[in-house]
Amino acid sequence: MEIRVAKFGGTSLADSVQIAKVKDIIFSDPSRRYVVPSAPGKSEKYQIKVTDLLYALEDAIEKGEDYTESYDLIYSRFTDIKRDLDLKVDIESELEEVLKNLLDGAGADYAASRGEYLNGLLLADYLGYEFIDAAEVVFFDKRGKYDEKKTEKVLSERLAATERAVIPGFYGSMPNGAIKTFSRGGSDITGAIVAAAARADLYENWTDVSGFYMADPRIVKNAKKVKTVTYRELRELSYMGASVLHEDSIFPVYKYAIPINVRNTNEPSAAGTMITPTIEDYDGPPVTGIAGKKNFTIISIEKNGMNAELGFGRRVLACIEKYGIPFEHMPSSIDSLCVVLEDAKAKDNINDIVDDIHRTCEPDSVEIVRDLALIATVGKRMRSSIGCAATLFGAIAKANINVRMIDQGSSEMNIIIGVKNEDFERTMVAIHDAFANEF
């Protein structure tokens, strides 16, 4: 029988009404054997995500402040769901255990993980599925790095012996048993890990949007929906800010070429977007999507004869590495080199980095360009489609927007431009509208 793994996001499981929709979806197809839930998110009734409440609870306890308001809100969220769905699981005792462990110093990762854990217990009871604690099957090594080999072995064996199960997302365990979480949004990663371990035929990611859009619909109001996108394209777009899936959720399923289907819990009849290993047989448009982020700084370095100076680029990057800052992009020409840094990571180190570059590399000049937004135009078919760059830059020129940086990767599936922060939204709209008629 076909195996599907279904991951449901926080808005899909925000309250009893949403969870009832999720049950209908799961039971509508018997191949949906393994379910990965997130913590309850926002809804009309509840304006705060449970994970945020858990962070606030842990922070108050850590600081010795009054934590009762946060705990009471968390308690009522889960007990309301239990009452509304007439469940039997002793969620009250579980909540009391969570508070006790936090008061004993369990820490922020433990706190953050409990939204998924508790919601998983409720959902398993509601579905009549077995509950598998992610701490028993998802592992991190002593450095806090995800342990793929151990996880796949243990989880594969556990799933092979389990017909149907709920496995909460977002967390696993360290070698000493302590809870460790993925980065925010990590339930997507857990879903992909479960899909890989189960050798699933399909990984379904259920959220509050009907698939992947060519651009962020909050910025581009008439954004076109994309029917098919490849792993590579989605990873490029996720890295640049597209928020449909966590950027690292591609890796576990990529190994086994498992397709991902992004679906809408509130519109289950919609086909959504398919994310596939390749689209060689898909005759689609050259541009798949556009994504971007604000607040970058460019350090522009000029020096005559730079191209002939052995190790110049390495020395520049060493000046940045010294401060523990990764670089985003590094476009260059014969006598110039630009390093793009994210403001949130560079923080207050820019001037010190420039001083180090002057001392170490002896450039002719160094210029700092601040308040830039980066926008990526991504499409696997761009490299075989004539005129894509002309269409892109023609649309930006028509919108009277100045481009401060251009960078194209060797794969030719991604053109990144830098514009002023204030031009970000207008640029997104201009690029989208230039290519949207090809859908």
C-alpha positions as CSV (number, residue, x, y, z in Angstrom):
1,M,0.0,0.0,0.0
2,E,1.1,3.5,-0.7
3,I,2.6,5.4,2.2
4,R,2.0,9.1,2.7
5,V,3.5,11.2,5.6
6,A,1.3,14.2,6.4
7,K,2.8,17.2,8.3
8,F,0.4,19.8,9.6
9,G,1.4,23.3,10.5
10,G,0.4,25.4,13.5
11,T,-2.5,27.2,11.9
12,S,-3.9,23.8,10.8
13,L,-3.9,22.6,14.5
14,A,-4.6,25.9,16.2
15,D,-7.9,24.7,17.9
16,S,-10.5,22.0,18.0
17,V,-12.2,23.2,14.9
18,Q,-9.0,23.0,12.9
19,I,-8.0,19.6,14.4
20,A,-11.4,18.2,13.3
21,K,-10.6,19.3,9.7
22,V,-7.2,17.5,10.0
23,K,-8.9,14.3,11.1
24,D,-11.2,14.4,8.1
25,I,-8.2,14.9,5.8
26,I,-6.3,12.0,7.3
27,F,-9.2,9.6,7.3
28,S,-10.1,10.5,3.7
29,D,-7.1,8.5,2.5
30,P,-5.9,5.4,4.3
31,S,-2.3,5.8,2.9
32,R,-1.8,8.8,5.3
33,R,-0.3,6.5,7.9
34,Y,2.2,8.8,9.7
35,V,1.3,12.3,10.9
36,V,3.7,15.0,12.1
37,P,2.0,17.9,14.0
38,S,3.3,21.3,14.9
39,A,2.3,23.2,18.1
40,P,-1.0,25.1,18.0
41,G,-0.6,28.4,16.1
42,K,-2.8,31.5,15.9
43,S,-6.5,31.4,15.2
44,E,-9.4,33.9,15.5
45,K,-9.9,32.9,19.1
46,Y,-6.2,32.6,20.1
47,Q,-3.9,35.4,18.9
48,I,-0.6,34.0,20.3
49,K,1.2,30.9,19.2
50,V,1.7,28.2,21.9
51,T,5.5,28.1,21.1
52,D,5.7,31.8,21.9
53,L,3.8,31.3,25.2
54,L,6.2,28.5,26.1
55,Y,9.2,30.7,25.4
56,A,7.7,33.4,27.6
57,L,7.0,30.8,30.3
58,E,10.6,29.6,30.4
59,D,11.9,33.1,30.3
60,A,9.8,34.2,33.2
61,I,10.9,31.2,35.2
62,E,14.6,31.8,34.3
63,K,14.3,35.4,35.5
64,G,12.4,34.5,38.7
65,E,9.4,36.5,37.5
66,D,5.7,35.6,37.7
67,Y,4.9,32.9,35.2
68,T,1.3,32.2,36.0
69,E,-0.3,34.1,33.1
70,S,1.8,32.3,30.4
71,Y,1.2,28.9,32.1
72,D,-2.5,29.5,32.5
73,L,-2.9,30.4,28.8
74,I,-0.9,27.3,27.7
75,Y,-3.0,25.1,30.1
76,S,-6.3,26.5,28.8
77,R,-5.3,26.0,25.1
78,F,-4.7,22.3,25.5
79,T,-7.4,21.6,28.0
80,D,-9.9,23.4,25.7
81,I,-9.0,21.1,22.8
82,K,-9.3,18.0,25.0
83,R,-12.8,19.2,26.2
84,D,-14.1,20.2,22.8
85,L,-13.0,16.9,21.2
86,D,-14.0,14.7,24.2
87,L,-10.5,13.2,24.5
88,K,-9.3,10.8,27.2
89,V,-5.6,11.5,27.3
90,D,-4.5,12.9,30.7
91,I,-3.2,16.2,29.2
92,E,-3.5,17.9,32.6
93,S,-0.9,15.7,34.2
94,E,1.4,16.2,31.2
95,L,1.1,20.0,31.6
96,E,1.9,19.8,35.3
97,E,5.0,17.7,34.4
98,V,6.1,20.3,31.9
99,L,5.9,23.0,34.5
100,K,7.7,21.0,37.1
101,N,10.6,20.2,34.6
102,L,10.9,23.9,33.7
103,L,11.0,24.9,37.3
104,D,13.8,22.3,37.7
105,G,15.7,24.0,34.9
106,A,14.9,21.9,31.8
107,G,15.7,24.9,29.6
108,A,14.5,26.7,26.5
109,D,14.7,23.8,24.0
110,Y,12.6,21.6,26.3
111,A,10.1,24.4,26.7
112,A,9.8,25.1,23.0
113,S,9.4,21.5,22.1
114,R,6.4,20.9,24.5
115,G,3.9,22.5,22.1
116,E,4.5,19.8,19.5
117,Y,4.7,17.1,22.2
118,L,1.4,17.9,23.8
119,N,-0.4,18.5,20.6
120,G,0.9,15.2,19.4
121,L,-0.6,13.4,22.4
122,L,-4.0,15.0,21.7
123,L,-3.9,14.3,18.0
124,A,-2.9,10.6,18.5
125,D,-5.8,10.2,21.0
126,Y,-8.2,11.8,18.5
127,L,-7.1,9.7,15.6
128,G,-6.6,6.4,17.5
129,Y,-3.0,6.3,16.3
130,E,0.1,5.3,18.2
131,F,2.1,8.2,19.7
132,I,5.8,8.1,19.1
133,D,7.8,10.6,21.1
134,A,10.3,12.3,18.7
135,A,12.9,12.2,21.5
136,E,13.0,8.4,21.1
137,V,13.6,8.4,17.3
138,V,15.2,11.7,16.3
139,F,18.8,12.2,17.5
140,F,21.5,14.9,17.7
141,D,25.1,14.3,18.4
142,K,27.1,15.7,21.3
143,R,27.8,18.9,19.2
144,G,24.1,19.5,18.7
145,K,24.2,18.5,15.0
146,Y,21.4,16.3,13.6
147,D,22.5,12.7,13.6
148,E,21.1,11.4,10.3
149,K,22.5,7.9,10.4
150,K,21.3,7.0,13.9
151,T,17.9,8.6,13.3
152,E,17.2,6.8,10.1
153,K,18.1,3.4,11.5
154,V,16.1,3.8,14.7
155,L,13.1,5.6,13.1
156,S,12.9,3.2,10.1
157,E,12.8,0.2,12.5
158,R,10.1,1.8,14.7
159,L,7.9,2.8,11.7
160,A,8.2,-0.7,10.1
161,A,6.7,-2.1,13.3
162,T,4.0,0.6,13.6
163,E,1.0,0.7,11.2
164,R,-0.1,4.2,12.0
165,A,1.5,6.8,14.2
166,V,1.8,10.5,15.3
167,I,5.3,11.8,15.6
168,P,5.6,15.4,16.9
169,G,7.8,17.7,14.9
170,F,10.6,20.2,15.8
171,Y,12.6,18.3,18.3
172,G,14.7,15.3,19.1
173,S,17.2,14.3,21.8
174,M,20.9,14.7,22.7
175,P,23.1,11.7,23.7
176,N,22.5,12.6,27.3
177,G,18.7,12.5,26.8
178,A,18.2,16.3,26.9
179,I,15.7,17.7,24.4
180,K,17.2,19.5,21.4
181,T,15.1,21.5,18.8
182,F,15.7,22.3,15.2
183,S,15.5,26.0,14.2
184,R,12.1,27.6,14.2
185,G,9.9,26.0,11.6
186,G,11.7,22.7,12.1
187,S,8.5,20.6,12.1
188,D,9.0,20.7,8.3
189,I,12.3,19.0,8.8
190,T,10.8,16.3,11.0
191,G,8.1,15.6,8.5
192,A,10.8,15.1,5.8
193,I,12.8,12.9,8.2
194,V,9.8,10.7,8.8
195,A,9.0,10.5,5.1
196,A,12.6,9.4,4.3
197,A,12.6,6.8,7.1
198,A,9.2,5.4,6.0
199,R,10.4,5.4,2.3
200,A,7.1,7.3,1.7
201,D,5.6,7.6,-1.8
202,L,4.6,11.2,-0.9
203,Y,5.3,13.8,1.8
204,E,2.4,16.1,2.3
205,N,2.9,19.4,4.0
206,W,-0.4,20.9,5.1
207,T,-0.5,24.6,5.9
208,D,-2.8,27.6,5.5
209,V,-2.0,28.4,1.9
210,S,-3.0,26.5,-1.3
211,G,0.5,25.8,-2.4
212,F,3.5,27.8,-3.4
213,Y,3.2,31.2,-5.1
214,M,5.5,32.9,-7.6
215,A,6.0,35.7,-5.1
216,D,4.9,36.5,-1.5
217,P,1.1,37.2,-1.8
218,R,1.5,39.7,1.1
219,I,3.6,41.8,-1.2
220,V,2.3,40.9,-4.6
221,K,-1.5,40.8,-4.3
222,N,-2.1,39.0,-7.6
223,A,0.7,36.5,-7.2
224,K,0.4,33.4,-9.4
225,K,0.3,30.0,-7.9
226,V,3.0,27.5,-9.0
227,K,2.0,24.0,-9.9
228,T,5.4,22.4,-9.9
229,V,8.8,23.4,-8.5
230,T,12.0,21.4,-8.1
231,Y,13.9,20.7,-4.9
232,R,16.8,23.0,-6.1
233,E,14.5,25.9,-7.0
234,L,12.6,25.7,-3.7
235,R,15.8,25.6,-1.6
236,E,17.1,28.7,-3.5
237,L,13.8,30.5,-2.8
238,S,13.5,29.4,0.8
239,Y,17.0,30.6,1.5
240,M,16.0,34.0,0.1
241,G,12.9,34.3,2.3
242,A,10.1,32.2,0.8
243,S,8.4,30.8,3.8
244,V,6.3,27.9,2.6
245,L,8.8,25.3,3.8
246,H,11.9,25.3,6.0
247,E,15.0,25.5,3.7
248,D,16.5,22.3,5.3
249,S,13.4,20.2,4.9
250,I,14.5,19.3,1.3
251,F,17.6,17.2,2.3
252,P,16.0,14.2,4.0
253,V,13.6,13.5,1.1
254,Y,16.1,14.4,-1.7
255,K,18.1,11.2,-0.9
256,Y,15.1,9.0,-1.9
257,A,13.6,11.3,-4.5
258,I,10.3,11.6,-2.5
259,P,8.0,14.3,-3.9
260,I,6.5,16.9,-1.6
261,N,2.9,18.2,-2.0
262,V,2.1,21.5,-0.3
263,R,-1.6,21.6,0.5
264,N,-4.1,23.9,2.3
265,T,-5.9,22.4,5.3
266,N,-8.8,24.8,4.8
267,E,-9.1,23.9,1.1
268,P,-8.3,20.2,1.0
269,S,-9.7,19.7,-2.6
270,A,-7.1,22.1,-4.0
271,A,-4.2,20.2,-5.7
272,G,-1.6,22.5,-4.1
273,T,2.0,22.6,-5.4
274,M,4.2,19.5,-6.2
275,I,7.9,19.7,-5.3
276,T,9.8,17.2,-7.3
277,P,13.4,16.1,-7.9
278,T,13.2,17.3,-11.5
279,I,10.9,18.9,-14.0
280,E,12.5,17.7,-17.2
281,D,9.1,16.5,-18.4
282,Y,7.3,19.7,-17.3
283,D,6.9,22.3,-20.0
284,G,6.6,25.2,-17.6
285,P,7.6,28.9,-17.5
286,P,11.3,29.9,-17.3
287,V,10.9,31.7,-13.9
288,T,9.4,29.6,-11.1
289,G,9.5,32.2,-8.3
290,I,10.8,35.4,-6.8
291,A,11.9,35.9,-3.2
292,G,13.9,38.4,-1.2
293,K,15.0,39.9,2.1
294,K,15.8,43.3,3.3
295,N,18.7,44.7,5.4
296,F,22.0,43.8,3.8
297,T,25.3,45.6,3.6
298,I,27.8,45.5,0.7
299,I,31.5,46.0,1.3
300,S,32.9,47.0,-2.1
301,I,36.7,46.7,-2.4
302,E,38.8,48.0,-5.3
303,K,42.5,47.4,-6.1
304,N,44.3,47.6,-9.3
305,G,45.8,44.2,-10.3
306,M,43.6,42.4,-7.8
307,N,43.1,39.5,-10.2
308,A,46.9,38.8,-10.3
309,E,47.3,39.0,-6.5
310,L,47.4,35.4,-5.2
311,G,45.1,34.9,-2.2
312,F,43.5,38.3,-2.2
313,G,39.9,37.0,-1.9
314,R,41.0,34.5,0.8
315,R,42.4,37.4,2.9
316,V,39.3,39.4,2.5
317,L,37.1,36.6,3.7
318,A,39.5,35.9,6.6
319,C,38.9,39.4,7.8
320,I,35.2,38.6,7.9
321,E,35.5,35.1,9.3
322,K,37.5,36.6,12.3
323,Y,34.2,38.0,13.6
324,G,32.3,34.8,13.0
325,I,30.2,36.3,10.2
326,P,29.2,34.2,7.1
327,F,29.0,36.0,3.8
328,E,25.9,35.8,1.5
329,H,27.4,36.6,-1.9
330,M,30.7,37.7,-3.4
331,P,30.4,39.2,-6.9
332,S,33.6,40.4,-8.5
333,S,35.3,41.9,-11.5
334,I,39.0,42.2,-12.6
335,D,39.9,45.0,-10.1
336,S,36.9,44.9,-7.7
337,L,35.3,42.5,-5.2
338,C,32.0,42.9,-3.3
339,V,31.1,41.0,-0.1
340,V,27.5,41.0,0.9
341,L,26.7,40.6,4.6
342,E,23.3,40.3,6.4
343,D,22.9,43.2,8.8
344,A,21.6,41.0,11.6
345,K,24.7,38.9,11.5
346,A,27.3,41.6,10.9
347,K,25.7,43.8,13.6
348,D,28.3,46.5,14.7
349,N,31.4,44.8,13.2
350,I,31.3,46.5,9.8
351,N,33.8,49.3,10.6
352,D,36.2,46.9,12.3
353,I,36.0,44.6,9.3
354,V,36.8,47.5,7.0
355,D,39.8,48.4,9.1
356,D,41.1,44.9,9.0
357,I,40.7,44.8,5.2
358,H,42.7,48.0,4.9
359,R,45.5,46.6,7.0
360,T,45.6,43.1,5.6
361,C,44.8,43.6,1.9
362,E,45.9,47.2,1.3
363,P,43.1,48.0,-1.2
364,D,42.9,51.3,-3.2
365,S,39.4,51.9,-1.7
366,V,36.7,50.3,0.4
367,E,33.1,51.5,0.1
368,I,30.2,50.5,2.4
369,V,26.7,50.4,0.9
370,R,24.0,50.0,3.5
371,D,20.2,49.4,3.6
372,L,20.1,47.0,0.6
373,A,17.5,44.4,-0.2
374,L,18.4,41.2,-2.1
375,I,15.9,39.7,-4.5
376,A,16.4,36.4,-6.3
377,T,14.6,35.4,-9.5
378,V,14.7,31.6,-9.7
379,G,13.9,29.2,-12.4
380,K,15.6,26.0,-13.6
381,R,14.5,26.7,-17.2
382,M,16.1,30.2,-17.2
383,R,19.4,28.9,-18.6
384,S,17.7,27.6,-21.8
385,S,15.3,30.5,-22.2
386,I,16.4,33.4,-24.3
387,G,15.7,36.9,-23.0
388,C,15.0,36.2,-19.3
389,A,17.7,38.7,-18.1
390,A,16.4,41.3,-20.6
391,T,12.9,40.9,-19.3
392,L,14.0,41.1,-15.7
393,F,16.1,44.3,-16.1
394,G,13.7,45.9,-18.5
395,A,10.9,45.6,-15.9
396,I,13.1,47.1,-13.2
397,A,14.2,49.9,-15.5
398,K,10.5,50.6,-16.5
399,A,9.7,50.9,-12.7
400,N,12.5,53.5,-12.4
401,I,14.5,51.4,-9.9
402,N,18.3,51.5,-9.6
403,V,20.1,48.2,-9.3
404,R,23.1,48.3,-7.0
405,M,24.3,44.7,-7.4
406,I,24.0,41.8,-9.7
407,D,25.0,38.2,-9.0
408,Q,24.3,35.1,-11.1
409,G,25.3,31.6,-10.0
410,S,27.1,29.1,-12.2
411,S,23.9,27.0,-12.3
412,E,22.2,29.9,-14.3
413,M,19.0,29.2,-12.4
414,N,19.2,32.2,-10.1
415,I,19.8,35.9,-10.8
416,I,20.2,38.0,-7.6
417,I,19.9,41.8,-7.6
418,G,20.5,44.3,-4.9
419,V,18.2,47.4,-4.6
420,K,17.5,49.9,-1.8
421,N,15.3,48.7,1.0
422,E,12.8,51.3,0.1
423,D,12.5,49.8,-3.4
424,F,12.0,46.2,-2.3
425,E,8.3,45.9,-2.7
426,R,8.1,47.7,-6.0
427,T,10.9,45.6,-7.4
428,M,9.1,42.4,-6.4
429,V,5.9,43.5,-8.1
430,A,7.7,44.6,-11.2
431,I,9.6,41.3,-11.7
432,H,6.5,39.2,-10.9
433,D,4.3,41.1,-13.4
434,A,7.0,40.8,-16.1
435,F,7.0,37.0,-15.9
436,A,3.4,36.2,-14.6
437,N,1.9,36.1,-18.1
438,E,4.0,33.1,-18.9
439,F,2.1,31.0,-16.4
